[in-house]
Every structure is written in C-alpha cells, then in structure tokens.
C-alpha cells in the first residue's frame, strides 16, 4: 500500500465586508507597485488582498523590475500574454476567521 503523505484540506470562505480588503481585478501599475512593496518587506494594513498571483515567470519579471533591471514598460511588454491565476491572501487573524473547515482527504 502506498503511504499517504499528502492531505488536501477544503475550506469555505465567507466574505466579511467589515474587513479592510484590497482587490486587484487585474495586473495593473498599482498591483505591480504593491507586489514590489511586499517583496521589499514594506508592511500594509490590509486584512485580505485579492487578485492576480504571479507565477514563477511573472515573479522573475517582478524581481527584474524591482531591481531596476527592466523598466515598467518592459515589464508590461513581457507579461502581456501571461495570464496569472487568482489568489486571496489572508493577512490577519480576523481574515483567517472567515475560513471554515469543511473536510479533508488524503492523496
């Protein structure tokens, strides 16, 4: 029998409009500036941040931009045909309280 080392947990997320939430509907200059700020360790006051998630390729371009190796215009040219996945980041304990465990299963 194959050992079961991987577990998938399933949660329900209940949106709370009282939380301080930042939403990016798409990659934008504001999204890029926020990602770079986070990468530099600059703190923010948001409970949740929702929007595009940078995959490895996009993340490399973000790093290039943050280091000054490429311009903002070059960044947008490089990522224009990349389609990131969507993510929600729960940044505070209050945000995590909006997650309700439903079930889990082993792979």
VENHU-V278105 format. One record per residue. RES is the residue in three letters. OMEGA is omega as a letter, one per 20 degrees, with the letter a starting at -180 (none if undefined). Layout:
RES_OMEGA, RES_OMEGA
This chain:
UNK_a, UNK_r, UNK_a, UNK_a, UNK_a, UNK_r, UNK_r, UNK_r, UNK_a, UNK_a, UNK_r, UNK_r, UNK_r, UNK_a, UNK_r, UNK_a, UNK_r, UNK_r, UNK_r, UNK_a, UNK_r, UNK_a, UNK_r, UNK_a, UNK_r, UNK_r, UNK_a, UNK_r, UNK_r, UNK_r, UNK_a, UNK_r, UNK_r, UNK_r, UNK_r, UNK_r, UNK_r, UNK_r, UNK_r, UNK_r, UNK_r, UNK_a, UNK_r, UNK_a, UNK_a, UNK_r, UNK_a, UNK_r, UNK_a, UNK_r, UNK_a, UNK_r, UNK_a, UNK_r, UNK_a, UNK_a, UNK_r, UNK_a, UNK_r, UNK_r, UNK_r, UNK_r, UNK_r, UNK_r, UNK_a, UNK_r, UNK_a, UNK_a, UNK_r, UNK_r, UNK_r, UNK_a, UNK_r, UNK_r, UNK_a, UNK_r, UNK_a, UNK_a, UNK_a, UNK_r, UNK_r, UNK_a, UNK_a, UNK_r, UNK_a, UNK_r, UNK_r, UNK_r, UNK_r, UNK_a, UNK_a, UNK_r, UNK_r, UNK_r, UNK_a, UNK_r, UNK_r, UNK_r, UNK_a, UNK_a, UNK_r, UNK_a, UNK_r, UNK_r, UNK_a, UNK_r, UNK_none
